[in-house]
Amino acid sequence: MHIETRAVKDGSSYVINDQKTMISGVDVATHMMLATNTSPGGEYSGMTIFMVPMDTPGISYRRLGKIGSEIIGVFEVFLDDVTVDESMVMGGPEMANQGWLQLMKQLDLERIMISAQFTGMARRATDEAIAYAKQRKQFGKAIADYQMIQAILADMTIGAQTCQLITYYAAWLKATGQDCNVAASQAKVYTTETARKVCIDGMQVMGGYGYLREFDMQRLVRDSLLGAIGGGTNQIQRLIIAKNL
């Protein structure tokens, strides 16, 4: 991992310069967890993570437009001679240049949390599609009575239920102190890709109404597209899984 943002030691403080992109929730955060390059050396050496107050002079940002997950904004952050005390190093000053190890410890938890989020998304899309199919009538009966619709709904429930089980397993490993690296990556890949398919299937069940902003299904479809990208792309997750085979 190559970090461009530089933090230079100046007495008991650090001066930080450069910029960050794709940073979530900057507009509502009180602090920003900021990964920096403090002592360039080996491939992963020299990373230090700071907890920087957002009202620190020298910080500015702009919101980036995106097609979904609009409840949390994504920003480009600019750092111009931002000065922070060494006490703002995450874990204390003694954790300077230890940011890579800190980061690795959190990735499994992040991927499990993403899995839980997209499991919920798959459940929501399934519930919405079933409710719609029961009340929507064509040719004198609810579309839920047609076998093609029934097959789609059945697949949606299978996907949502399996998302829940694979996420519970990864979370159980994490909660009991066992190695969950592969399980977390497996859960992240499966839930995000399954949720995307389930949401698109839900839109298909609802037909044109699923495409209207008046209904939530179109939002679920848009939000589902982020899953395979955030928290480490699903291609990276597959490499993690494969290396442990």
C-alpha positions as CSV (number, residue, x, y, z in Angstrom):
1,M,0.0,0.0,0.0
2,H,1.5,3.3,-1.1
3,I,0.5,6.4,0.9
4,E,1.1,9.8,-0.7
5,T,0.0,11.9,2.3
6,R,3.0,13.0,4.3
7,A,3.3,13.7,8.0
8,V,6.6,15.3,9.0
9,K,7.7,15.3,12.6
10,D,8.3,18.8,14.0
11,G,9.2,18.6,17.7
12,S,6.2,17.0,19.5
13,S,3.9,17.6,16.6
14,Y,3.4,16.4,13.0
15,V,2.8,18.6,10.0
16,I,0.5,16.9,7.4
17,N,0.2,17.8,3.7
18,D,-1.5,16.4,0.6
19,Q,-5.1,15.2,0.0
20,K,-7.4,12.2,0.5
21,T,-10.2,11.0,-1.8
22,M,-13.3,8.8,-1.1
23,I,-13.5,9.8,2.6
24,S,-16.9,9.1,4.1
25,G,-18.9,11.3,6.5
26,V,-16.5,14.2,6.7
27,D,-19.3,16.8,7.0
28,V,-20.7,15.2,10.2
29,A,-17.5,13.8,11.8
30,T,-15.7,15.4,14.7
31,H,-12.5,13.5,13.9
32,M,-10.9,11.9,10.9
33,M,-8.9,8.7,11.0
34,L,-6.0,9.7,8.7
35,A,-3.4,7.3,7.4
36,T,-0.1,9.0,6.5
37,N,3.4,8.2,5.4
38,T,5.8,9.2,8.3
39,S,9.0,7.1,7.7
40,P,9.3,5.7,4.1
41,G,11.1,2.4,4.0
42,G,9.8,-1.0,3.1
43,E,6.6,-1.7,1.3
44,Y,4.4,-1.3,4.3
45,S,6.6,0.5,6.8
46,G,6.2,4.1,7.7
47,M,2.4,4.2,8.0
48,T,1.1,6.2,10.9
49,I,-2.6,6.7,11.6
50,F,-3.8,10.0,13.3
51,M,-7.1,10.9,14.8
52,V,-7.3,14.5,13.5
53,P,-10.0,16.9,14.8
54,M,-12.0,18.2,11.8
55,D,-11.8,21.7,13.0
56,T,-8.0,21.7,12.8
57,P,-6.8,24.7,10.7
58,G,-5.7,23.7,7.2
59,I,-8.4,21.1,6.5
60,S,-10.9,21.7,3.7
61,Y,-13.1,19.4,1.7
62,R,-15.6,19.1,-1.1
63,R,-18.4,16.6,-1.6
64,L,-18.3,14.2,-4.5
65,G,-21.4,13.1,-6.4
66,K,-22.4,9.5,-6.5
67,I,-25.4,7.5,-7.7
68,G,-26.3,5.7,-4.4
69,S,-25.8,5.4,-0.7
70,E,-26.6,9.1,-0.5
71,I,-27.3,9.1,3.3
72,I,-23.5,9.2,3.9
73,G,-21.5,11.7,1.8
74,V,-18.2,11.0,0.2
75,F,-15.5,13.7,0.1
76,E,-12.2,14.8,-1.2
77,V,-10.2,16.2,1.7
78,F,-7.4,18.7,1.3
79,L,-4.6,19.0,4.0
80,D,-2.5,22.1,3.9
81,D,0.1,22.3,6.7
82,V,-2.3,20.6,9.1
83,T,-0.5,20.5,12.5
84,V,-1.4,17.8,15.1
85,D,0.2,16.9,18.4
86,E,1.9,13.5,18.6
87,S,-0.7,12.5,21.2
88,M,-3.2,12.3,18.2
89,V,-1.4,9.2,16.9
90,M,-3.9,6.4,17.1
91,G,-2.9,4.3,20.1
92,G,-0.5,6.9,21.4
93,P,2.9,8.2,20.2
94,E,4.5,4.8,20.6
95,M,2.3,3.6,17.7
96,A,4.0,5.9,15.2
97,N,5.0,3.8,12.0
98,Q,2.7,1.0,13.2
99,G,-0.3,2.0,11.2
100,W,-0.2,-1.0,8.8
101,L,-0.6,-3.5,11.6
102,Q,-3.4,-1.4,13.1
103,L,-5.2,-1.2,9.8
104,M,-4.9,-5.0,9.1
105,K,-6.6,-5.7,12.5
106,Q,-9.7,-3.8,11.5
107,L,-10.2,-5.0,8.0
108,D,-11.9,-8.3,9.0
109,L,-14.3,-6.5,11.2
110,E,-15.1,-3.9,8.4
111,R,-15.8,-6.7,5.9
112,I,-18.1,-8.5,8.4
113,M,-20.0,-5.2,9.0
114,I,-20.3,-4.7,5.2
115,S,-21.7,-8.3,4.9
116,A,-24.3,-7.5,7.6
117,Q,-25.3,-4.3,5.8
118,F,-25.8,-6.1,2.5
119,T,-27.6,-9.0,4.1
120,G,-30.1,-6.5,5.4
121,M,-30.3,-5.0,2.0
122,A,-31.1,-8.4,0.4
123,R,-33.7,-9.0,3.1
124,R,-35.4,-5.6,2.5
125,A,-35.5,-6.1,-1.2
126,T,-37.0,-9.6,-0.7
127,D,-39.7,-8.3,1.7
128,E,-40.6,-5.5,-0.6
129,A,-40.9,-7.8,-3.7
130,I,-43.0,-10.3,-1.8
131,A,-45.4,-7.6,-0.5
132,Y,-45.7,-6.1,-4.0
133,A,-46.3,-9.5,-5.7
134,K,-49.1,-10.3,-3.2
135,Q,-51.1,-7.1,-3.9
136,R,-50.3,-6.5,-7.5
137,K,-53.0,-8.1,-9.8
138,Q,-52.8,-9.1,-13.4
139,F,-55.4,-10.9,-15.3
140,G,-57.6,-11.2,-12.2
141,K,-55.1,-12.6,-9.7
142,A,-52.1,-11.6,-7.7
143,I,-48.8,-11.9,-9.7
144,A,-47.5,-13.9,-6.7
145,D,-49.7,-16.7,-8.0
146,Y,-47.7,-17.0,-11.3
147,Q,-45.0,-19.6,-11.3
148,M,-42.3,-17.4,-12.9
149,I,-42.8,-14.8,-10.2
150,Q,-42.7,-17.5,-7.6
151,A,-39.4,-18.8,-8.9
152,I,-37.8,-15.4,-8.7
153,L,-39.1,-14.8,-5.2
154,A,-37.9,-18.3,-4.1
155,D,-34.3,-17.5,-5.4
156,M,-34.4,-14.2,-3.6
157,T,-35.3,-15.8,-0.3
158,I,-32.5,-18.4,-0.8
159,G,-30.0,-15.7,-1.4
160,A,-31.0,-13.6,1.5
161,Q,-31.0,-16.5,3.9
162,T,-27.6,-17.7,2.8
163,C,-26.2,-14.2,3.2
164,Q,-27.4,-14.2,6.8
165,L,-25.8,-17.6,7.5
166,I,-22.4,-16.8,6.0
167,T,-22.3,-13.5,7.8
168,Y,-23.2,-15.1,11.1
169,Y,-20.4,-17.6,10.7
170,A,-17.7,-15.0,10.0
171,A,-19.0,-12.9,13.0
172,W,-19.0,-15.9,15.3
173,L,-15.3,-16.6,14.4
174,K,-14.5,-13.0,15.1
175,A,-16.4,-12.9,18.4
176,T,-14.8,-16.1,19.6
177,G,-11.2,-14.9,18.8
178,Q,-10.7,-17.3,15.9
179,D,-9.0,-16.6,12.6
180,C,-11.8,-15.1,10.4
181,N,-9.7,-13.6,7.6
182,V,-10.9,-16.0,4.9
183,A,-14.5,-16.2,6.3
184,A,-14.8,-12.4,6.4
185,S,-13.6,-12.2,2.7
186,Q,-16.0,-15.0,1.7
187,A,-18.9,-13.3,3.4
188,K,-18.1,-9.9,1.9
189,V,-17.9,-11.3,-1.6
190,Y,-21.1,-13.5,-1.3
191,T,-23.3,-11.0,0.4
192,T,-22.5,-8.0,-1.8
193,E,-22.8,-9.9,-5.0
194,T,-26.0,-11.7,-3.9
195,A,-27.6,-8.5,-2.6
196,R,-27.0,-6.9,-6.0
197,K,-28.7,-9.8,-7.8
198,V,-31.6,-9.9,-5.2
199,C,-32.2,-6.2,-5.6
200,I,-32.2,-6.4,-9.4
201,D,-34.6,-9.4,-9.2
202,G,-36.8,-7.3,-6.9
203,M,-36.9,-4.6,-9.5
204,Q,-37.9,-7.1,-12.1
205,V,-40.8,-8.4,-10.0
206,M,-42.1,-4.9,-9.5
207,G,-41.7,-4.1,-13.2
208,G,-41.8,-0.4,-14.1
209,Y,-42.8,0.6,-10.6
210,G,-39.5,-0.7,-9.3
211,Y,-37.8,1.8,-11.5
212,L,-39.7,4.8,-10.1
213,R,-38.2,6.9,-7.3
214,E,-41.6,6.7,-5.6
215,F,-40.6,3.2,-4.5
216,D,-37.6,2.1,-2.6
217,M,-36.5,-0.7,-4.9
218,Q,-34.6,1.6,-7.3
219,R,-32.7,3.0,-4.3
220,L,-31.8,-0.5,-3.1
221,V,-30.5,-1.3,-6.6
222,R,-28.3,1.8,-6.7
223,D,-27.0,1.2,-3.2
224,S,-26.2,-2.4,-4.0
225,L,-23.7,-1.5,-6.6
226,L,-21.2,-0.1,-4.0
227,G,-20.8,-3.4,-2.2
228,A,-18.3,-5.0,-4.6
229,I,-16.1,-1.9,-4.5
230,G,-16.0,-0.7,-0.9
231,G,-14.0,-2.3,1.9
232,G,-11.6,-3.8,-0.5
233,T,-12.9,-4.8,-4.0
234,N,-14.3,-8.3,-4.4
235,Q,-11.4,-9.1,-6.7
236,I,-9.0,-8.4,-3.8
237,Q,-11.2,-10.6,-1.6
238,R,-10.9,-13.5,-4.0
239,L,-7.1,-13.2,-4.0
240,I,-7.1,-13.3,-0.2
241,I,-9.3,-16.4,-0.3
242,A,-7.2,-18.1,-3.0
243,K,-3.9,-17.5,-1.1
244,N,-5.3,-19.4,1.8
245,L,-6.5,-22.4,-0.1
